[in-house]
């Protein structure tokens, strides 16, 4: 058994625009994601990060190169169903993902479509709601919930289908700070406690601090890669890409400029306070 969850080999993805111009959303990208890894993909709009996400569960197919999900080739039509069960997708807008009028029915929708036995669906729905800490809302109407709660229900709906890997495409972009925090806590829990492989796409730097590895994309290519401490210590380089670094890292960068002797790779307030 390989320990690779997703393998992207020399992938280029071209679109034809309305003016019949060829536009490459991704250019010769190669990437390997290990089972159980928490990977964050950063980049501003148009950098190719969402395109990359959609390749990971066969919503898009590469123009050139190959994408393998747990060893399955995404261009193999007979494998699409299995691929989508292996790599579940959570999108930006939770309202577009909720299908039922009661929370528990919404979470049951995926496994019902998979033809799972009713008693097993019941078990999975309860477990998924427990994991995202939404059990007390199972009889509620989803449209009455907050943005963060809706997104946690959307995540529960994916969990109920029992994927090994969860790809989240800017799941916090439409949420307020408390909703973002709820969703980030859920994502970290899925990775640490449920051992799910997580691919989290965002443009919020502070959401990347807890990742095992960060990839920064720009114009369809991977321009930086490494552990959070490595990537965020390159403050000038990240800013030149039009991105920010976490506030604490920014502060440390300024303090170092003023001649205070601190390590460059501080990511959290607690770390900084300890050192000061």
Rosetta silent file (secondary structure, phi, psi, omega in degrees, C-alpha in Angstrom):
SEQUENCE: XXXXXXXXXXXXXXXXXXXXXXXXXXXXXXXXXXXXXXXXXXXXXXXXXXXXXXXXXXXXXXXXXXXXXXXXXXXXXXXXXXXXXXXXXXXXXXXXXXXXXXXXXXXXXXXXXXXXXXXXXXXXXXXXXXXXXXXXXXXXXXXXXXXXXXXXXXXXXXXXXXXXXXXXXXXXXXXXXXXXXXXXXXXXXXXXXXXXXXXXXXXXXXXXXXXXXXXXXXXXXXXXXXXXXXXXXXXXXXXXXXXXXXXXXXXXXXXXXXXXXXXXXXXXXXXXXXXX
SCORE:     score description
SCORE:     0.000 S_00000001
   1 L     0.000  130.050  178.771    0.000    0.000    0.000 S_00000001
   2 L   -80.750  152.485  177.493    1.371    3.399   -0.949 S_00000001
   3 L   -96.722   14.546  177.879    1.281    6.209    1.588 S_00000001
   4 E   -93.350  128.115  177.710    0.455    8.727   -1.156 S_00000001
   5 E   -88.313  -49.004 -178.486   -3.116   10.040   -1.173 S_00000001
   6 E  -133.282  133.691  178.751   -2.928   12.341   -4.185 S_00000001
   7 E  -126.528  125.116  179.533   -0.301   12.509   -6.860 S_00000001
   8 E  -116.151  118.355 -174.067   -0.254   15.273   -9.447 S_00000001
   9 E  -115.349  113.169  173.900    2.238   14.700  -12.265 S_00000001
  10 E    43.835   51.964 -174.484    3.218   17.513  -14.633 S_00000001
  11 E   -89.226  128.560  171.106   -0.338   18.788  -14.872 S_00000001
  12 E  -119.876  138.619  177.275   -1.297   21.600  -17.207 S_00000001
  13 E  -130.046  118.902 -178.508   -4.887   22.739  -17.467 S_00000001
  14 E  -112.167  141.268  172.995   -5.915   25.038  -20.284 S_00000001
  15 E  -111.713  152.855  167.480   -9.172   26.846  -20.801 S_00000001
  16 E  -101.623  122.434 -178.052  -10.392   28.424  -23.969 S_00000001
  17 L   -79.485  175.669 -178.967  -11.717   31.884  -23.080 S_00000001
  18 L   -59.781  -27.998  179.710  -14.695   33.592  -24.726 S_00000001
  19 L   -89.499   17.569 -179.256  -12.327   35.277  -27.169 S_00000001
  20 L    62.560   23.765  174.322  -11.006   31.820  -28.162 S_00000001
  21 L   -90.498  145.921  174.895   -7.683   32.468  -26.453 S_00000001
  22 E   -82.723  131.343  179.446   -5.950   29.603  -24.692 S_00000001
  23 E  -128.481  124.297 -179.863   -5.457   30.333  -21.025 S_00000001
  24 E   -92.734  111.197  177.443   -3.418   28.028  -18.774 S_00000001
  25 E   -75.980  -30.854  174.781   -4.891   27.948  -15.264 S_00000001
  26 E  -133.232  141.100 -178.229   -2.150   25.514  -14.248 S_00000001
  27 E  -126.708  105.369  172.383    1.257   25.097  -15.863 S_00000001
  28 E    50.854   56.008 -179.138    3.206   21.886  -15.368 S_00000001
  29 E   -93.478  131.506  172.664    2.366   21.411  -11.685 S_00000001
  30 E  -124.219  139.120 -173.424    3.671   18.366   -9.814 S_00000001
  31 E  -162.270  138.574  175.819    2.680   17.639   -6.242 S_00000001
  32 E  -124.651  131.325 -178.683    2.437   14.669   -3.933 S_00000001
  33 E  -117.572  124.726 -176.346    0.172   14.634   -0.884 S_00000001
  34 E   -81.631  154.301  174.891    0.724   12.010    1.784 S_00000001
  35 L   -62.613  133.575  178.202   -2.024   10.127    3.614 S_00000001
  36 L    83.754    0.136 -178.102   -2.892   11.918    6.842 S_00000001
  37 L   -78.533  149.949  172.482   -1.194   15.140    5.772 S_00000001
  38 E  -112.037  101.553 -176.488   -2.674   18.568    6.499 S_00000001
  39 E  -107.963  132.946  174.288   -1.757   20.611    3.455 S_00000001
  40 E  -111.951  132.701  176.684   -2.702   24.250    2.977 S_00000001
  41 E  -110.258  119.498 -177.956   -2.678   25.794   -0.496 S_00000001
  42 E  -109.711  155.684  176.748   -2.353   29.579   -0.490 S_00000001
  43 L   160.614  152.517  179.493   -2.626   32.075   -3.300 S_00000001
  44 L   -85.373  179.515 -175.841   -4.752   35.021   -4.269 S_00000001
  45 L   -57.898  136.772  178.731   -7.644   34.851   -6.745 S_00000001
  46 L    86.136    4.650 -178.673   -6.604   33.563  -10.136 S_00000001
  47 L   -82.033  -14.146  179.036   -3.472   31.833   -8.845 S_00000001
  48 L   105.736    2.761 -174.022   -4.835   28.402   -9.811 S_00000001
  49 H   -70.263  -37.356  178.863   -5.525   27.080   -6.332 S_00000001
  50 H   -72.593  -33.337  176.399   -9.238   26.325   -6.863 S_00000001
  51 H   -61.038  -42.800  179.010   -8.483   24.728  -10.226 S_00000001
  52 H   -60.317  -42.654 -179.942   -6.028   22.459   -8.437 S_00000001
  53 H   -59.814  -43.863 -175.290   -8.722   21.511   -5.903 S_00000001
  54 H   -70.841  -21.512  174.947  -11.200   20.535   -8.608 S_00000001
  55 H   -71.794  -24.997 -172.903   -8.623   18.269  -10.242 S_00000001
  56 L   -77.880  -12.376  170.478   -8.365   16.331   -6.989 S_00000001
  57 L  -133.871   34.625  169.909  -11.826   14.883   -7.236 S_00000001
  58 L    64.184   22.129  172.028  -12.228   14.738  -10.994 S_00000001
  59 L   -73.903  -30.189  172.601  -14.461   17.822  -11.300 S_00000001
  60 L  -125.590  152.016  176.894  -11.835   18.974  -13.811 S_00000001
  61 L  -117.398  143.823 -177.073   -9.508   16.815  -15.886 S_00000001
  62 L   -67.938  147.248  172.942   -5.981   17.845  -16.849 S_00000001
  63 L   -73.092  -40.793  175.127   -5.177   18.981  -20.398 S_00000001
  64 E  -136.838  155.278  178.335   -1.760   17.387  -19.924 S_00000001
  65 E    88.051 -176.707 -174.698   -0.285   15.241  -17.160 S_00000001
  66 E  -133.832  147.399  172.254   -1.981   12.911  -14.685 S_00000001
  67 E  -123.556  126.965  177.733   -3.812   13.123  -11.382 S_00000001
  68 E  -117.559  129.850  176.097   -4.022   10.036   -9.169 S_00000001
  69 E  -112.352  112.037 -175.584   -6.290    9.813   -6.122 S_00000001
  70 L    49.416   42.898  177.328   -5.224    6.897   -3.933 S_00000001
  71 L    86.076   -8.256 -178.570   -3.733    5.321   -7.043 S_00000001
  72 E   -93.588  133.411 -179.686   -6.819    5.887   -9.256 S_00000001
  73 E   -78.887  123.785 -175.553   -6.406    7.868  -12.462 S_00000001
  74 L   -66.256  -16.295  179.339   -8.985   10.699  -12.582 S_00000001
  75 L   -86.454   -4.772  178.704   -9.367   10.304  -16.363 S_00000001
  76 L   -81.648  105.527 -173.905  -10.583    6.710  -15.903 S_00000001
  77 H   -56.926  -30.581 -179.082  -14.347    7.098  -16.284 S_00000001
  78 H   -72.998  -10.875 -174.297  -15.011    3.866  -14.371 S_00000001
  79 H  -106.638   -4.850 -173.269  -13.250    5.254  -11.322 S_00000001
  80 H   -56.365  -44.605 -179.571  -14.928    8.677  -10.989 S_00000001
  81 H   -59.560  -47.317 -179.878  -17.457    7.461   -8.414 S_00000001
  82 H   -64.072  -38.681 -179.459  -14.714    5.839   -6.299 S_00000001
  83 H   -62.946  -44.209 -177.977  -12.520    8.933   -6.595 S_00000001
  84 H   -71.141  -21.694  175.022  -15.294   11.217   -5.363 S_00000001
  85 H   -81.087  -22.985 -179.532  -15.943    8.881   -2.450 S_00000001
  86 H   -83.228  -42.625 -178.444  -12.245    8.955   -1.574 S_00000001
  87 E  -116.278  101.790  179.324  -11.778   12.719   -1.858 S_00000001
  88 E   -84.083  147.161 -177.643  -14.792   14.688   -0.621 S_00000001
  89 E  -112.355  134.376  171.430  -15.150   18.364   -1.584 S_00000001
  90 E  -119.326  127.717 -173.843  -16.361   21.234    0.587 S_00000001
  91 L   -99.577 -177.807 -174.015  -16.957   24.509   -1.248 S_00000001
  92 L   -68.637  -45.278 -172.121  -16.960   28.177   -0.414 S_00000001
  93 L  -102.596  107.969 -176.576  -20.672   28.805   -0.102 S_00000001
  94 H   -61.968  -27.953 -179.073  -22.422   26.465    2.338 S_00000001
  95 H   -61.961  -28.792 -179.469  -25.847   27.493    1.005 S_00000001
  96 H   -78.577   -9.493 -175.504  -25.029   25.812   -2.304 S_00000001
  97 L  -106.526  -12.621 -177.101  -24.273   22.514   -0.589 S_00000001
  98 L   -90.079  128.775 -171.319  -27.279   22.125    1.667 S_00000001
  99 L  -115.049  -20.059 -173.112  -30.069   20.150    0.014 S_00000001
 100 L  -112.365  170.935 -177.308  -32.601   19.227    2.711 S_00000001
 101 L   -94.953   -7.041  176.913  -34.871   21.147    5.075 S_00000001
 102 L  -129.227  137.429 -174.008  -33.678   19.335    8.208 S_00000001
 103 H   -50.560  -51.526 -174.009  -30.054   19.066    9.270 S_00000001
 104 H   -66.389  -29.876  177.677  -29.901   15.297    9.771 S_00000001
 105 H   -69.687  -35.530  178.599  -31.576   14.649    6.395 S_00000001
 106 H   -62.698  -44.611 -178.846  -29.011   16.878    4.767 S_00000001
 107 H   -67.125  -30.219 -178.882  -26.149   14.917    6.295 S_00000001
 108 H   -77.693  -13.989 -172.436  -27.814   11.630    5.240 S_00000001
 109 H   -56.991  -47.289 -178.266  -28.110   12.722    1.593 S_00000001
 110 H   -62.394  -56.753  179.955  -24.638   11.537    0.514 S_00000001
 111 H   -61.923  -29.414  175.371  -24.659    8.062    2.076 S_00000001
 112 H   -62.039  -43.754  178.450  -28.240    7.530    0.838 S_00000001
 113 H   -66.368  -24.894  178.035  -27.000    8.165   -2.689 S_00000001
 114 L   -79.984   -7.696 -179.485  -24.170    5.727   -2.056 S_00000001
 115 L    76.765   28.569  178.969  -26.776    3.059   -1.252 S_00000001
 116 L   -74.207  145.859  178.693  -25.632    2.623    2.342 S_00000001
 117 L   -58.066  140.875 -178.118  -27.900    0.556    4.635 S_00000001
 118 H   -52.789  -42.504 -177.602  -30.379    2.708    6.657 S_00000001
 119 H   -66.802  -35.266  178.099  -29.033    1.585   10.059 S_00000001
 120 H   -70.820  -37.130  176.616  -25.483    2.398    8.938 S_00000001
 121 H   -59.908  -46.247  179.327  -26.666    5.814    7.609 S_00000001
 122 H   -55.435  -46.459 -178.668  -28.158    6.567   11.030 S_00000001
 123 H   -62.979  -44.797 -177.443  -24.852    5.678   12.704 S_00000001
 124 H   -66.017  -40.240 -179.424  -22.813    7.759   10.253 S_00000001
 125 H   -63.086  -46.781 -179.869  -25.088   10.812   10.508 S_00000001
 126 H   -61.326  -43.448 -177.907  -24.932   10.770   14.310 S_00000001
 127 H   -66.094  -43.655 -178.338  -21.173   10.300   14.270 S_00000001
 128 H   -63.277  -41.746  179.733  -20.581   13.030   11.673 S_00000001
 129 H   -67.553  -34.562  176.503  -22.711   15.553   13.598 S_00000001
 130 H   -62.142  -47.094 -176.984  -20.868   14.597   16.788 S_00000001
 131 H   -61.265  -42.623 -178.800  -17.475   15.235   15.158 S_00000001
 132 L   -87.868    6.711  177.031  -18.452   18.706   13.897 S_00000001
 133 L    58.400   47.659  178.847  -20.174   19.420   17.245 S_00000001
 134 L  -127.098   17.546 -175.729  -23.617   20.002   15.747 S_00000001
 135 H   -56.595  -38.208 -175.541  -25.559   17.086   17.299 S_00000001
 136 H   -70.979   -7.799 -179.038  -27.977   19.316   19.175 S_00000001
 137 H  -103.262   10.702 -169.256  -29.065   20.869   15.845 S_00000001
 138 L   -61.501  -25.640 -179.982  -29.987   17.627   14.057 S_00000001
 139 L   -97.183    2.965 -177.928  -33.729   18.503   13.902 S_00000001
 140 L   -79.131  163.880  173.140  -33.126   22.150   12.952 S_00000001
 141 L   -87.376  126.702 -176.235  -33.640   23.781    9.565 S_00000001
 142 H   -57.140  -36.251 -174.403  -30.223   24.465    7.988 S_00000001
 143 H   -68.822  -10.188  177.934  -31.225   27.868    6.594 S_00000001
 144 H   -92.862   -2.536 -177.772  -31.753   29.172   10.143 S_00000001
 145 L   -86.078  164.906  175.884  -28.179   28.399   11.198 S_00000001
 146 L   -74.280  167.493  179.649  -25.196   30.756   11.170 S_00000001
 147 H   -57.695  -44.902 -179.487  -22.663   30.615    8.323 S_00000001
 148 H   -64.619  -38.355  178.572  -20.126   28.714   10.422 S_00000001
 149 H   -67.660  -41.489  178.427  -22.770   26.214   11.525 S_00000001
 150 H   -60.565  -41.696 -178.049  -23.949   25.688    7.939 S_00000001
 151 H   -67.558  -34.140  177.089  -20.413   25.034    6.808 S_00000001
 152 H   -68.112  -32.969  175.392  -19.952   22.505    9.626 S_00000001
 153 H   -67.759  -41.288  177.791  -23.137   20.756    8.452 S_00000001
 154 H   -60.096  -40.361  178.371  -21.723   20.704    4.900 S_00000001
 155 H   -66.360  -39.719  178.144  -18.544   19.113    6.315 S_00000001
 156 H   -61.602  -38.035  178.821  -20.662   16.574    8.246 S_00000001
 157 H   -62.015  -36.324  176.271  -22.422   15.692    4.976 S_00000001
 158 H   -72.446  -43.178 -179.771  -19.041   14.878    3.416 S_00000001
 159 H   -58.693  -37.177 -177.878  -17.891   12.980    6.526 S_00000001
 160 L   -63.927  -18.844  177.538  -20.991   10.781    6.420 S_00000001
 161 L   -88.213   -1.526  172.121  -19.766    9.493    3.050 S_00000001
 162 L    61.897   46.754  178.682  -16.624    8.323    4.812 S_00000001
 163 L   -77.994  155.808  176.008  -13.908    9.786    2.541 S_00000001
 164 L   -83.862  -22.659 -171.815  -10.218    9.339    3.413 S_00000001
 165 E  -133.251  139.595  177.861   -9.407   12.778    2.121 S_00000001
 166 E  -125.545  125.173  179.732  -11.282   16.085    2.343 S_00000001
 167 E  -105.193  120.639 -177.523  -10.576   18.958   -0.039 S_00000001
 168 E  -114.368  115.158 -176.651  -11.868   22.310    1.237 S_00000001
 169 E   -97.127   95.601 -178.578  -11.995   25.092   -1.326 S_00000001
 170 L    49.222   54.450 -173.545  -11.990   28.370    0.638 S_00000001
 171 L   -69.267  -12.809 -177.599  -14.571   27.065    3.115 S_00000001
 172 L  -109.120    4.553 -172.615  -14.273   30.151    5.339 S_00000001
 173 L   -61.094  -30.283 -175.931  -14.341   32.869    2.671 S_00000001
 174 L  -102.118   11.978 -173.202  -17.969   33.818    3.346 S_00000001
 175 L  -106.252  156.574  173.807  -17.857   33.526    7.131 S_00000001
 176 L   -79.642  170.735 -175.275  -17.381   35.999    9.955 S_00000001
 177 H   -55.220  -38.277 -178.608  -14.388   35.560   12.305 S_00000001
 178 H   -71.194  -36.866  175.839  -16.254   33.350   14.781 S_00000001
 179 H   -63.999  -39.800  178.188  -17.577   31.145   11.961 S_00000001
 180 H   -61.735  -41.935 -178.768  -14.079   30.880   10.516 S_00000001
 181 H   -64.389  -42.388  178.792  -12.740   29.798   13.879 S_00000001
 182 H   -58.740  -46.458 -176.183  -15.442   27.114   14.251 S_00000001
 183 H   -68.244  -41.264  178.164  -14.664   25.700   10.830 S_00000001
 184 H   -63.079  -39.715  177.234  -10.882   25.792   11.367 S_00000001
 185 H   -61.272  -40.450  179.445  -11.264   23.970   14.689 S_00000001
 186 H   -63.664  -45.436 -177.874  -13.339   21.340   12.894 S_00000001
 187 H   -61.768  -43.975 -178.458  -10.770   20.942   10.095 S_00000001
 188 H   -65.905  -36.339  178.235   -7.898   20.530   12.564 S_00000001
 189 H   -65.540  -42.082  179.264   -9.900   17.989   14.542 S_00000001
 190 H   -59.489  -38.318 -178.529  -10.638   15.954   11.390 S_00000001
 191 H   -74.306  -49.329 -173.662   -6.941   15.799   10.657 S_00000001
 192 H   -75.034  -46.060 -172.626   -5.627   15.103   14.175 S_00000001
 193 L   -92.894  -38.626 -177.790   -8.380   12.894   15.600 S_00000001
 194 L   -92.860   -4.471  177.957  -10.052   11.354   12.543 S_00000001
 195 L    58.471   30.149  177.607   -6.729   11.044   10.666 S_00000001
 196 L   -79.107  143.715  170.509   -8.257   12.467    7.482 S_00000001
 197 E   -74.415  127.660 -176.571   -5.969   13.821    4.798 S_00000001
 198 E  -117.875  129.086  171.062   -6.844   17.522    4.580 S_00000001
 199 E  -119.409  110.437 -172.078   -6.250   19.845    1.650 S_00000001
 200 E  -114.652  119.221 -177.130   -7.317   23.301    2.709 S_00000001
 201 E  -104.635  127.946 -174.089   -7.359   26.106    0.171 S_00000001
 202 E  -156.573  164.848  165.582   -7.485   29.620    1.551 S_00000001
 203 L  -117.775   11.958  173.634   -6.151   33.126    1.263 S_00000001
 204 L   -92.489  115.144 -175.954   -6.188   33.666    5.026 S_00000001
 205 H   -62.683  -38.170 -175.280   -2.623   33.260    6.230 S_00000001
 206 H   -66.762  -16.420  177.849   -3.545   32.573    9.844 S_00000001
 207 H   -78.646   -9.608 -175.583   -5.476   29.462    8.725 S_00000001
 208 H   -96.401   -8.757 -172.041   -2.219   27.970    7.454 S_00000001
 209 L   -61.202  -36.799 -176.290   -0.296   28.125   10.723 S_00000001
 210 L   -85.873    2.764 -175.212   -1.391   24.656   11.913 S_00000001
 211 L   -74.097  159.144  171.837   -0.640   22.883    8.616 S_00000001
 212 L   -76.201  -35.913 -175.730    2.048   20.247    8.092 S_00000001
 213 E  -150.428  148.051  178.757    2.981   21.863    4.802 S_00000001
 214 E  -122.003  140.313  171.585    2.099   24.966    2.818 S_00000001
 215 E  -121.717  131.187  177.612    2.138   25.463   -0.910 S_00000001
 216 E  -108.610  127.633 -179.028    1.936   28.977   -2.324 S_00000001
 217 E  -109.198  149.523  177.854    0.612   29.329   -5.860 S_00000001
 218 E  -153.623  126.538  177.930    0.995   32.157   -8.316 S_00000001
 219 L    49.018   46.058  172.606   -0.072   32.235  -11.987 S_00000001
 220 L    77.398   11.897  178.810   -0.740   28.515  -12.134 S_00000001
 221 E  -133.776  156.989  175.196    2.524   27.397  -10.590 S_00000001
 222 E   -84.299  118.064 -176.068    3.833   26.406   -7.179 S_00000001
 223 E  -106.087  -21.133  176.837    6.207   29.214   -6.163 S_00000001
 224 E  -143.444  146.117  178.099    6.886   28.379   -2.505 S_00000001
 225 E  -153.216  141.271  177.512    6.629   25.161   -0.561 S_00000001
 226 E   158.186 -177.484  175.963    7.553   24.063    2.945 S_00000001
 227 L   -67.672  155.619 -179.092    6.524   23.889    6.585 S_00000001
 228 H   -50.378  -42.347 -178.155    4.668   26.986    7.900 S_00000001
 229 H   -61.975  -40.008  179.609    7.779   28.197    9.739 S_00000001
 230 H   -66.359  -50.523 -172.989    9.871   28.007    6.541 S_00000001
 231 H   -65.459  -47.171 -173.943    7.310   29.644    4.284 S_00000001
 232 H   -76.069  -13.240  176.217    6.233   32.464    6.594 S_00000001
 233 L   -76.018  -10.583  178.144    9.780   33.466    7.493 S_00000001
 234 L   -92.078   63.024 -170.904   10.090   34.666    3.855 S_00000001
 235 H   -58.238  -47.881 -176.474    8.086   37.802    4.594 S_00000001
 236 H   -63.372  -41.154 -177.607    9.313   39.939    1.684 S_00000001
 237 H   -64.251  -42.418 -179.803    8.832   37.140   -0.829 S_00000001
 238 H   -66.004  -39.661  179.078    5.272   36.457    0.313 S_00000001
 239 H   -66.795  -33.348  179.358    4.411   40.149    0.185 S_00000001
 240 H   -66.265  -19.730  176.990    5.823   40.393   -3.332 S_00000001
 241 L   -89.578    5.974  178.464    3.191   37.785   -4.287 S_00000001
 242 L    78.217   19.037  178.246    0.468   40.095   -2.988 S_00000001
 243 L  -113.062  164.332  176.130   -0.171   37.967    0.099 S_00000001
 244 L  -102.930  167.165  170.070    0.141   38.751    3.783 S_00000001
 245 L  -108.987  163.985  177.808    1.898   36.835    6.508 S_00000001
 246 L   -55.713  147.471 -174.310    0.277   36.092    9.888 S_00000001
 247 H   -54.243  -39.805 -178.449    0.175   39.236   12.050 S_00000001
 248 H   -64.128  -42.438 -179.842    2.601   37.832   14.611 S_00000001
 249 H   -62.572  -39.813  177.824    5.155   36.996   11.913 S_00000001
 250 H   -60.497  -45.781 -179.453    4.774   40.530   10.552 S_00000001
 251 H   -62.127  -45.239  179.597    5.395   41.987   14.012 S_00000001
 252 H   -61.089  -41.918  179.465    8.484   39.806   14.507 S_00000001
 253 H   -57.012  -45.468  179.030    9.765   40.885   11.074 S_00000001
 254 H   -66.913  -40.518  179.733    9.472   44.543   12.121 S_00000001
 255 H   -63.917  -39.900  178.358   11.104   43.880   15.517 S_00000001
 256 H   -63.311  -40.961  178.431   14.053   42.137   13.817 S_00000001
 257 H   -59.257  -33.133  179.962   14.405   45.150   11.506 S_00000001
 258 L   -81.554    3.581  174.875   14.662   47.316   14.639 S_00000001
 259 L    93.994    8.658  177.267   17.580   45.190   15.798 S_00000001
 260 L   -84.332  132.192 -173.883   15.794   42.931   18.289 S_00000001
 261 L   -83.530   99.681  179.412   17.252   39.471   18.198 S_00000001
 262 L  -134.065  151.796  172.298   14.367   37.065   17.530 S_00000001
 263 L   -67.027  146.758 -175.910   13.985   33.930   15.404 S_00000001
 264 L   -75.227  -17.769 -166.858   12.253   34.685   12.078 S_00000001
 265 L  -100.990   36.139  178.781    9.913   31.707   12.220 S_00000001
 266 L   -83.147  131.640 -174.926    7.530   32.689   15.025 S_00000001
 267 L  -117.528  -19.445 -175.453    3.901   31.962   14.115 S_00000001
 268 L  -125.915  156.010  179.311    1.819   32.344   17.263 S_00000001
 269 H   -58.644  -42.903 -177.736    1.265   34.989   19.927 S_00000001
 270 H   -58.599  -43.294 -179.568    2.134   32.420   22.649 S_00000001
 271 H   -60.211  -45.789 -176.440    5.518   31.726   21.040 S_00000001
 272 H   -65.233  -45.416 -179.005    6.351   35.422   20.798 S_00000001
 273 H   -59.970  -44.026  178.830    5.281   36.180   24.360 S_00000001
 274 H   -57.135  -43.305 -177.790    7.397   33.273   25.609 S_00000001
 275 H   -73.216  -37.411 -179.511   10.464   34.571   23.804 S_00000001
 276 L   -72.348    0.000    0.000   10.016   38.203   24.808 S_00000001
